Amino acid sequence: MKKLLISVGVLVVVGAIAGFAAFKIFPVQTARAAGMGRAYVDSIADPKGTLTTETNPAYRPAATAVTPAAPPTPAPTSDEWGSYNKTLTSERFSPLTQINTANAGRMKVLCTYDTGAWGASESGLIMVRGALIGTTQKSIFSLDPNTCKVNWRTNERYPGTPLPTNRGAAYMDGVLYRGTQDGRMLAYDFATGKRLWEARLVDTPKTGENIPSAPIAWNGKVFVGNAGGDYKGGKGKLFALDGKTGKVLWQYFNVPRAPGDPVLGPIAVSPQINATWKTPDGFPISGGGSWTSLSLDPATGELYQPVGNPAPDFAAGVRQGGNLFTNSIVVHDAMTGAYQRHHQLLPEDWHDYDASNPPALVTTRGGKRLMAVAPKDGFLYGFDRADGRLLYRVAATTIQNTAERFAPDKDVRFCPGTAGGAEWNGPAYDPRTNLIFLGQVDWCATVKVQSEKQLRDVKEGQPWFGENALNPFATGGHKQIRGDGHWAGWLNAMDADTGVWKWRAKSDYPVLAGVTPTAGGVVFFGDIGGWFYALDAETGRKLFRQKLPGPMAGGLITYATPGGPQRVAVTTGLNNVFWPLKPSSEKVVILGLE
């Protein structure tokens, strides 16, 4: 027995040394492999997958029609899905009716395309001009939207990252646009996939900044922001590029600019915000990443930008103040980038809650010009776009202990955790019912922050979360990002005029994927347990349920080709060190009626 214990001990020591050496030589690959292995072990006890719907007996519609709901912003055709959230105004509502409450139960999987990639499939699919367009971390592809047959696929080569993801492409005038995790914007010919141009926007090796978000395109311009606000010295920026050439037309800094910060084009006009950051010497102002897509109102030319967390994420004591423009929706003149106004959701955020997805810009049944926003803090915010007033702030998931400050000498548990609330997919609006549909993550987390010395010792360009649990063989080294305890997810149906919920459905699994209501009276969504659902939009009644080949975390869209039937397409696969799930390759699944 003694010899056995000694042998086991030797193996553990040798394994630890080998693992440490591998991490030093191949940090990205080792962290990913270890994180995915840990995720697989954690996923063994996954729940079976159930959905429970409850209705609110106190719910009463808040308003009768005063003015008709604003029609969705025109896409190339109403049957297509022309942008990340269908329209530039991000309602996600489809006027298609072929799949409806009477026949949705007869849906089935029609075809599947396996990309062969093993990243996090968060791609917001689009369907334009008879082609379904998707992305992985390093590829862009065009599929037949009825059969999954590949029209073309273009693969890129660049160094990998621990979070291998891309959130989709934009289309304009025969050209497709996407960002990369090595900091570039790329343009491709829609018909062939041939690369047309590239524009380097950020210095990824130096700053950690990258471009995973889905751009949007309008009026000859392509708009995109950069991620990297969790790195020391990393700063979020917003860029407008010429769609034909890739030239930077304007650039906007989301947090105060420092001498020496790279400037690629004219700097858009912005208020002086340095006074909202009180940082010690040696602590560079950092954060404000724009790691998700955008919304735009073509009627006014206003561009709505979600801005992420300040950094270090959890250590607010070294960056006291409001930390503008982090955790805000910033509204710009899309032509010049000039600041118009902002709505800060969480001043001096210390939970990494972010403004994490594009706001829905709608006109409600009660006549309100509404901006609906859902960050990771678990609330739905409704702002009046006419005067900027906050109309409501209502909880959409479990909220606990969010006021307690973090400290180096204690663990603090809070809900939702850093990976809670609404992630990169936000509210959807159904003008038929005047309901906002919102998916949520119900998952708590625990944090103990680093000391000021530990924070100071981090080198610029390195992760700067400020959480005192570094371990490269855990989930990216940060237990708080993964959360703790049991998780769940919600689909909320909430009155757009008041925020009051009419019905809500609770899943065993978080709801990350896009939510899509239709004129057929159906709302489509999926969870990261791999369960796809069609519910009655009025009541939440389950119409259809199907297990798909992997977790759903990206776009979930519906469309019809000219003269063709209505289809639903969704991406699956979420190989990400932050989520304890069984590994699966990234796929595109198309569903329709039998």
C-alpha positions in Angstrom: 0.0 0.0 0.0 2.8 2.3 0.9 4.5 1.7 -2.5 1.2 2.4 -4.3 0.8 5.7 -2.5 4.4 6.7 -3.3 3.8 5.7 -7.0 0.6 7.8 -7.1 2.4 10.7 -5.5 5.2 10.5 -8.0 2.7 10.5 -10.9 0.9 13.5 -9.5 4.1 15.5 -9.2 5.3 14.5 -12.6 1.9 15.3 -14.1 1.9 18.7 -12.4 5.5 19.5 -13.7 4.6 18.4 -17.2 1.4 20.4 -17.1 3.2 23.5 -15.9 5.8 23.1 -18.6 3.1 22.6 -21.2 1.4 25.7 -20.0 4.6 27.8 -20.2 5.4 26.5 -23.8 1.8 26.4 -25.1 -0.3 28.6 -22.8 -3.3 29.0 -25.1 -3.6 25.3 -26.1 -3.0 24.1 -22.6 -5.5 26.4 -21.0 -8.1 25.5 -23.6 -7.5 21.7 -23.3 -7.5 21.8 -19.5 -10.5 24.0 -19.3 -12.5 21.8 -21.7 -11.4 18.7 -19.8 -12.6 20.2 -16.6 -15.8 21.3 -18.3 -16.5 17.7 -19.5 -16.0 16.3 -16.0 -18.3 18.9 -14.5 -20.9 18.2 -17.2 -21.4 14.6 -16.2 -24.0 15.6 -13.7 -25.9 17.7 -16.2 -29.7 17.9 -15.6 -32.0 16.1 -18.0 -33.5 19.2 -19.5 -37.0 20.5 -18.4 -39.0 23.6 -19.1 -41.6 24.9 -16.6 -43.8 27.8 -17.6 -45.8 30.0 -15.2 -48.2 32.9 -15.8 -48.6 36.1 -13.8 -52.1 36.2 -12.5 -51.7 40.0 -11.7 -50.7 40.9 -15.3 -52.8 43.3 -17.1 -51.9 44.9 -20.5 -50.6 48.4 -19.7 -51.8 50.2 -22.8 -54.1 50.0 -25.7 -52.9 51.0 -29.1 -52.1 54.8 -29.3 -49.9 54.6 -32.4 -49.1 51.6 -34.4 -45.9 49.8 -33.5 -43.0 50.8 -35.7 -42.5 48.4 -38.6 -39.2 46.6 -38.6 -36.4 48.4 -40.3 -36.4 47.1 -43.9 -33.9 44.3 -44.5 -33.1 43.3 -48.1 -36.5 41.6 -48.1 -38.8 40.9 -45.1 -38.4 37.2 -45.5 -34.6 37.4 -45.1 -32.5 37.9 -42.0 -30.2 40.7 -43.1 -28.3 41.6 -40.0 -27.2 40.3 -36.6 -30.6 41.0 -35.1 -32.5 40.9 -38.4 -33.0 44.7 -38.5 -30.5 47.4 -37.6 -32.9 48.4 -34.8 -32.6 44.9 -33.2 -36.2 43.9 -32.7 -35.6 40.3 -34.0 -39.3 40.0 -35.0 -40.1 38.0 -38.2 -43.3 38.6 -40.2 -43.3 35.0 -41.4 -46.4 32.9 -40.6 -46.0 29.5 -42.3 -44.8 28.0 -39.0 -47.5 28.9 -36.5 -49.2 27.8 -33.2 -51.3 25.2 -35.1 -48.4 23.4 -36.8 -45.2 24.1 -34.9 -45.4 20.7 -33.3 -44.7 19.1 -36.7 -41.3 20.7 -37.0 -38.2 18.5 -37.5 -34.5 18.8 -38.2 -34.0 19.0 -42.0 -30.2 19.2 -42.3 -27.0 19.8 -40.4 -23.7 21.3 -41.4 -20.7 20.3 -39.3 -18.0 23.1 -39.5 -15.4 20.8 -38.0 -14.4 23.7 -35.7 -14.2 23.2 -31.9 -14.7 26.7 -30.6 -17.6 28.6 -29.1 -20.3 28.8 -31.7 -21.7 32.2 -30.9 -22.2 33.2 -34.5 -25.2 35.4 -35.4 -26.3 33.8 -38.7 -27.6 35.9 -41.5 -29.6 34.9 -44.6 -29.5 37.2 -47.6 -29.8 36.8 -51.4 -30.5 33.1 -51.0 -27.5 32.2 -48.9 -27.1 31.4 -45.2 -23.9 33.0 -43.9 -22.0 32.0 -40.7 -18.6 32.2 -39.1 -16.3 30.3 -36.8 -13.3 31.7 -35.1 -11.2 31.4 -38.3 -13.6 30.8 -41.1 -16.6 32.3 -42.9 -19.0 30.1 -45.0 -22.0 30.3 -47.3 -24.7 27.5 -47.2 -27.8 26.7 -49.1 -30.4 27.8 -46.6 -32.7 24.8 -47.3 -30.2 21.9 -47.7 -27.0 23.0 -45.8 -25.0 22.4 -49.0 -21.8 24.4 -48.9 -21.6 27.2 -51.5 -18.1 28.2 -50.4 -15.9 28.4 -47.3 -12.9 30.6 -46.7 -10.5 29.8 -43.8 -8.1 32.2 -42.2 -4.8 31.4 -40.4 -3.7 33.3 -37.3 -2.7 32.4 -33.7 -5.4 30.9 -31.6 -6.8 32.3 -28.4 -8.2 30.8 -25.2 -11.7 32.0 -26.1 -12.1 30.9 -29.7 -15.2 32.6 -30.9 -16.7 35.0 -33.5 -20.2 36.4 -33.3 -21.0 36.8 -37.0 -20.8 38.7 -40.2 -22.5 41.8 -41.8 -23.7 42.2 -45.3 -23.8 45.3 -47.6 -23.8 45.7 -51.4 -22.4 42.3 -52.3 -19.8 42.3 -49.6 -19.5 40.4 -46.3 -17.6 41.8 -43.3 -16.3 40.1 -40.1 -13.8 40.7 -37.4 -11.0 38.4 -36.1 -9.4 37.6 -32.8 -6.1 38.9 -34.0 -7.5 42.4 -34.3 -8.5 42.8 -38.0 -11.6 43.5 -40.0 -11.9 41.4 -43.2 -14.1 41.9 -46.3 -15.2 39.1 -48.7 -17.0 38.8 -51.9 -20.5 37.6 -51.2 -20.7 35.3 -54.2 -17.3 33.6 -54.0 -15.8 34.2 -50.5 -12.7 35.8 -52.0 -11.0 38.2 -49.5 -11.3 41.7 -50.8 -9.4 43.7 -48.1 -8.3 43.7 -44.5 -7.8 46.4 -42.0 -5.9 46.0 -38.7 -7.7 47.9 -36.0 -6.0 46.8 -32.7 -2.6 45.3 -31.6 -3.8 42.0 -30.1 -0.4 40.7 -28.9 0.5 44.0 -27.2 -2.9 44.9 -25.6 -5.1 41.8 -25.7 -7.7 43.7 -27.7 -9.5 41.8 -30.5 -12.6 41.9 -32.7 -15.0 39.0 -32.0 -18.2 41.0 -32.3 -20.6 41.0 -35.3 -20.3 44.3 -37.2 -23.3 46.1 -38.7 -23.3 47.9 -42.0 -25.3 51.0 -43.2 -25.0 53.8 -45.7 -21.7 52.6 -47.1 -20.1 52.3 -43.7 -19.2 49.3 -41.5 -19.3 49.7 -37.7 -17.5 47.5 -35.2 -16.0 47.8 -31.7 -13.1 45.9 -30.0 -13.0 43.5 -27.1 -10.1 43.4 -24.6 -11.4 45.5 -21.8 -10.4 42.8 -19.3 -6.7 43.3 -20.0 -4.4 45.8 -18.3 -4.1 48.8 -20.6 -6.7 47.4 -23.0 -9.3 50.0 -24.1 -12.5 49.7 -25.9 -13.0 51.7 -29.1 -15.6 52.0 -31.8 -14.7 52.2 -35.5 -16.5 53.2 -38.7 -14.8 51.9 -41.9 -15.5 52.6 -45.5 -17.2 49.5 -46.8 -15.4 49.5 -50.1 -11.8 50.1 -49.0 -11.6 49.4 -45.2 -10.3 52.9 -44.5 -11.1 54.1 -41.0 -13.5 57.0 -41.3 -13.7 57.8 -37.6 -12.6 56.3 -34.3 -14.1 56.8 -30.8 -12.5 56.0 -27.4 -14.9 54.6 -24.9 -12.6 55.5 -22.0 -10.1 58.4 -21.6 -7.3 58.3 -24.2 -3.7 58.4 -23.0 -0.7 59.8 -24.9 0.6 57.2 -27.2 -2.7 55.3 -27.7 -2.9 54.4 -31.4 -5.1 56.5 -33.6 -6.1 55.1 -37.0 -8.5 57.9 -38.2 -10.2 61.1 -37.2 -11.2 61.0 -33.5 -14.9 61.5 -32.9 -16.0 64.3 -30.6 -16.6 63.2 -27.0 -17.0 64.9 -23.6 -14.2 65.1 -21.2 -14.6 62.2 -18.8 -11.1 61.9 -17.1 -12.6 63.1 -13.8 -14.7 60.0 -13.6 -11.6 57.8 -13.1 -9.5 58.1 -9.9 -6.6 55.7 -10.4 -3.3 55.4 -8.5 0.0 56.0 -10.4 0.9 52.9 -12.4 -2.7 51.9 -12.9 -3.6 52.7 -16.6 -7.3 53.5 -17.3 -8.6 50.3 -18.8 -11.8 48.7 -19.9 -14.8 49.7 -21.9 -14.6 47.0 -24.5 -17.3 46.8 -27.2 -17.3 43.0 -27.6 -20.9 42.7 -28.9 -22.9 44.0 -31.8 -24.6 47.4 -32.3 -28.0 48.9 -33.1 -28.7 51.8 -35.4 -31.8 53.9 -36.1 -31.8 54.7 -39.9 -34.5 57.3 -39.4 -32.3 59.5 -37.2 -28.8 58.2 -38.2 -28.1 57.4 -34.5 -25.7 54.6 -33.6 -26.3 52.8 -30.3 -23.1 51.3 -28.8 -23.1 48.9 -25.8 -19.9 49.4 -23.7 -18.5 46.8 -21.3 -16.9 46.8 -17.9 -14.1 48.9 -16.4 -10.9 47.1 -15.5 -9.7 45.6 -13.3 -13.1 44.0 -13.4 -13.7 43.3 -9.7 -11.3 45.7 -8.0 -13.2 49.0 -8.0 -11.0 50.4 -5.2 -8.2 51.2 -7.7 -10.5 53.0 -10.2 -13.0 55.0 -8.1 -15.6 57.1 -9.8 -18.3 56.6 -12.4 -15.7 55.2 -14.9 -17.4 56.6 -18.0 -18.3 55.4 -20.5 -18.2 51.8 -19.2 -21.4 49.9 -18.7 -23.3 52.3 -20.8 -25.2 52.6 -24.0 -23.5 55.5 -25.9 -25.4 57.1 -28.7 -23.4 58.5 -31.6 -24.0 60.3 -34.9 -23.3 57.4 -37.2 -21.8 59.7 -39.9 -19.2 61.4 -37.7 -19.0 59.3 -34.5 -19.8 62.3 -32.5 -21.2 61.7 -29.0 -24.9 62.5 -28.7 -25.8 61.2 -25.2 -25.3 58.1 -23.0 -27.2 56.0 -20.5 -24.9 54.5 -17.9 -26.5 51.4 -16.4 -24.0 50.6 -13.7 -21.5 53.3 -12.5 -18.3 51.9 -11.1 -19.3 48.4 -11.9 -17.4 45.8 -9.8 -19.2 42.6 -11.0 -18.1 42.6 -14.7 -21.8 43.1 -15.6 -21.2 45.0 -18.9 -23.7 46.5 -21.3 -23.5 43.2 -23.1 -25.8 43.2 -26.1 -27.4 45.6 -28.6 -30.5 47.4 -27.4 -33.9 46.9 -29.1 -35.2 50.2 -30.5 -39.0 49.9 -30.8 -42.2 51.9 -30.6 -44.6 50.3 -28.1 -48.3 49.8 -28.3 -48.6 52.7 -25.8 -46.7 55.0 -28.2 -43.4 55.0 -26.4 -40.2 55.3 -28.4 -38.5 52.6 -26.3 -34.9 51.5 -25.9 -34.9 48.1 -24.2 -31.6 47.1 -22.7 -30.6 43.9 -20.8 -27.0 43.7 -19.4 -25.5 40.9 -17.4 -26.9 42.3 -14.1 -30.2 40.4 -14.6 -32.5 43.4 -15.1 -34.4 44.7 -18.1 -34.2 48.4 -18.5 -36.7 50.5 -20.5 -35.6 54.0 -21.5 -37.8 56.6 -23.3 -35.7 57.5 -26.4 -37.6 60.8 -26.7 -36.3 62.3 -23.4 -33.9 59.7 -22.0 -36.0 58.9 -18.9 -35.6 55.5 -17.3 -39.2 54.1 -17.5 -38.5 50.9 -15.6 -35.9 48.5 -14.3 -37.2 45.0 -13.6 -35.6 41.8 -12.5 -35.5 38.9 -15.0 -33.5 36.4 -13.1 -32.3 35.7 -9.5 -30.8 38.9 -7.8 -28.9 38.5 -4.5 -26.2 40.4 -2.6 -25.1 42.7 -5.4 -24.5 45.7 -3.1 -21.7 44.1 -1.1 -18.2 45.3 -2.0 -15.4 42.8 -2.7 -12.2 42.6 -0.6 -8.9 40.6 -0.6 -9.7 39.0 2.7 -13.1 37.5 2.1 -15.2 35.6 -0.4 -18.4 37.4 -1.6 -21.2 35.4 -3.3 -23.6 37.3 -5.6 -26.3 36.6 -8.1 -26.3 36.8 -11.0 -22.7 36.0 -11.4 -20.3 37.4 -13.9 -21.6 34.9 -16.5 -25.3 35.7 -15.6 -28.1 37.8 -16.8 -28.2 38.4 -20.6 -25.0 37.8 -22.5 -24.4 38.7 -26.1 -28.0 38.2 -27.2 -30.5 40.7 -25.9 -34.2 41.6 -26.0 -36.6 40.8 -28.8 -39.9 42.6 -29.4 -43.2 41.3 -30.8 -45.4 44.2 -32.0 -48.4 41.8 -32.1 -48.4 41.1 -28.4 -46.4 44.2 -27.2 -44.2 41.8 -25.4 -40.4 41.8 -25.0 -38.9 38.3 -24.9 -35.6 38.0 -23.0 -33.4 35.0 -22.3 -31.4 34.9 -19.1 -28.7 33.0 -17.2 -29.5 32.2 -13.6 -26.1 31.4 -12.1 -24.3 32.8 -9.0 -20.6 33.4 -8.4 -18.1 34.0 -5.7 -15.2 36.5 -5.8 -12.2 37.4 -3.7 -10.2 40.3 -5.1 -6.5 40.7 -5.4 -4.5 43.2 -3.3 -3.3 46.5 -4.8 0.2 45.1 -5.0 -1.0 42.0 -7.0 -2.9 44.3 -9.3 0.1 46.5 -9.8 2.4 43.6 -10.6 0.3 42.5 -13.6 2.1 43.4 -16.8 0.3 45.5 -19.4 -1.5 43.4 -22.1 -2.2 40.6 -19.6 -5.6 39.6 -18.2 -6.5 42.0 -15.4 -9.7 40.7 -13.7 -8.5 41.4 -10.2 -9.8 38.1 -8.9 -7.6 36.2 -6.5 -8.0 32.6 -7.8 -5.5 32.2 -10.6 -5.0 28.7 -11.8 -4.4 28.0 -15.5 -5.8 24.5 -15.2 -9.2 25.7 -13.9 -11.6 27.5 -16.1 -9.4 30.1 -17.6 -7.9 30.7 -14.2 -10.9 32.4 -12.7 -13.5 30.6 -10.7 -15.8 33.6 -10.6 -16.3 33.6 -14.3 -17.6 30.1 -14.2 -19.9 30.7 -11.4 -20.8 28.2 -8.6 -23.7 26.0 -7.6 -26.7 25.1 -9.7 -27.5 26.9 -12.8 -30.7 27.5 -14.7 -32.1 29.8 -17.4 -35.2 31.9 -18.1 -37.3 33.1 -21.1 -39.3 36.1 -19.9 -42.3 37.6 -21.7 -42.6 41.2 -20.4 -44.9 44.1 -21.2 -42.9 46.6 -23.3 -44.7 49.6 -21.8 -44.2 48.6 -18.1 -41.7 45.8 -17.9 -44.3 43.6 -16.0 -43.9 39.9 -16.9 -46.9 38.1 -18.4 -45.4 34.7 -18.4 -41.9 33.1 -17.9 -40.4 29.8 -18.7 -37.6 28.3 -16.6 -35.1 25.8 -18.1 -32.6 23.6 -16.4 -30.0 25.3 -18.6 -29.0 28.9 -19.2 -30.5 30.6 -22.2 -27.8 32.3 -24.2 -28.9 32.0 -27.8 -31.0 34.6 -29.7 -34.8 34.7 -29.1 -37.0 35.1 -32.2 -40.8 35.9 -32.1 -42.8 35.7 -35.3 -46.1 36.8 -36.8 -47.2 33.1 -36.7 -47.6 33.6 -32.9 -44.5 31.5 -32.1 -41.4 32.4 -30.2 -38.2 30.3 -30.9 -35.3 29.9 -28.5 -32.8 27.3 -27.3 -30.6 26.6 -24.2 -27.1 25.4 -23.6 -28.4 21.9 -22.8 -29.0 21.6 -26.5 -32.8 21.9 -26.3 -34.6 23.8 -29.0 -38.1 25.1 -28.2 -41.1 26.7 -30.0 -43.5 28.3 -27.6 -46.9 30.1 -28.0 -45.9 33.7 -27.8 -49.1 34.7 -26.0 -49.1 32.1 -23.3 -45.7 30.3 -23.1 -47.4 27.0 -24.0 -44.8 24.5 -25.3 -45.5 23.7 -29.0 -42.3 21.9 -29.9 -39.1 20.6 -28.3 -36.1 19.0 -29.9 -32.7 17.9 -28.7 -30.0 19.3 -31.1 -26.4 18.1 -31.4 -24.9 20.7 -29.0 -25.4 23.8 -26.8 -27.1 26.8 -28.4 -25.4 30.2 -27.8 -25.4 32.0 -31.1 -27.9 33.3 -33.5 -31.3 31.6 -33.9 -33.0 33.0 -36.9 -36.0 32.3 -39.2 -36.3 33.1 -42.9 -37.7 32.0 -46.3 -36.1 32.1 -49.7 -38.2 33.5 -52.6 -41.1 31.1 -53.1 -39.6 28.7 -50.5 -40.9 27.5 -47.1 -40.1 29.0 -43.7 -37.0 27.7 -42.1 -35.3 28.1 -38.7 -31.5 28.0 -38.4 -29.4 27.8 -35.3 -25.7 27.3 -34.4 -24.7 24.7 -31.8 -21.5 24.0 -29.9 -20.0 25.9 -27.0 -16.5 24.8 -26.2 -15.5 27.5 -23.8 -13.5 27.2 -20.6 -16.2 29.3 -18.8 -19.1 26.9 -19.3 -19.1 23.3 -18.0 -20.4 21.5 -21.0 -19.6 18.4 -23.0 -17.3 19.3 -26.0 -19.0 19.2 -29.4 -18.1 20.6 -32.8 -19.7 23.7 -34.1 -22.7 23.0 -36.3 -25.5 24.8 -38.2 -28.9 23.1 -37.9 -31.8 23.9 -40.1 -35.4 23.0 -39.0 -38.7 23.3 -40.7 -42.1 21.6 -41.1 -42.3 18.0 -42.2 
